[in-house]
Amino acid sequence: MLKNLTISLNKHFDNFDSDFFGVGTETGFKIFRVASAEYCFQRETKTPVKLFSLLSRSNIFAFVGDGSKKDFPSNKVCIWDDFKMKIVAELIFRENIFGIYFSSDKFIVVTNTETFVLELKTLKQELAIKTQPNPLGCCSVTGGRDNLTLVIPSQNEGYVKIIRFKNDNQPTISELKAHEHAISKIEISSDAKLLATASQKGTIIRVFDIEANQKICELRRGKNTAEIYSMCFGRDNELLAVTSSSSTIHIFEIGANSKKDTKKSSWFGMSTKEIKSSYKSHLEKSGIFHISCFNKNNLNVIFVDGSFFEFQVDTETKKLKKIIYTNFEDGNF
């Protein structure tokens, strides 16, 4: 049985595609292919896995136990080497861990009030940054070696910190006001040009130009408060998909690379006017779910209960067509 606690994607830092996703189980973790939810393999860790992360195109994984086993408290992260088939490193922090993320040369650990950046090869701490209370592990990272962008909540409610690592220089840190309420979700585009944020209210998503440090549009998800589960930019930054506790998928045409006249359409362009969702789909089921990725015109959506959907995104009719449904918990292992 799946533990229903965590889903993690491997993201390639040269093109941000995802080949595999992993899920935490009651005794370890399992790896599946994104394209078809095909089961690949599983590993036993002797503890239920609360958090899990994959390093792109490698044999390295990281996980955090759920605290039910004394050898795997919730403030310890373990590094697993799949060539050696064992844990090769353990890191203990003062607070419980709520997020773990890999980049090509760094490892990021999110605790309730601090985010730590470690050099991946040595696991030596490079940076510790104070944040607002962050029990959702809110964080987004993109970019490769010598050009990394990390965004996390600031200590100031409604603000985010943007940390940029370039070459071997000291990182630059800037702040951006995104919302009036506490930040609950952050997503950076694969080219690190755009930033999407949501607050605890979950009614408005804001998109920012990171380099210019300014808002380019607001996206209306709905009028009622909802928890934003995931956000995902399309490959060309023209689309942003959002899932929430309202059991809906919203896809916004933000037109980041469009030269359309923004006065003619509230769906496109770079204005700060509110943009309504171009596509909206109610799912037949409810539950926590996570968008995996856009794949050309298709969108993969993964639920933590084992459900896997693939939708075709029709940009002409502005509709989502379900083309694949399976349950990767059943019959694969």
Secondary structure, DSSP 8 states (H G I E B T S, - for coil): -EEEEEEEE---TTT----EEEEEESSEEEEEETTT--EEEEEE-SS-EEEEEE-TTSSEEEEEE-SSSTTS-TTEEEEEETTTTEEEEEEE-SS-EEEEEE-SSEEEEEESSEEEEEETTT--EEEEEE-S--TT---EEEEETTEEEEEEE-SSTTEEEEEEEETTS--EEEEEE--SS-EEEEEE-TTS-EEEEEETT-SEEEEEETTTTEEEEEEE--SS---EEEEEE-TTSSEEEEEETTSEEEEEE--TT----TTT-TTSSS-SSEEE-SEEEE-SS-S-EEEEEEETTEEEEEETTSEEEEEEEETTTTEEEEEEEEETTSS--
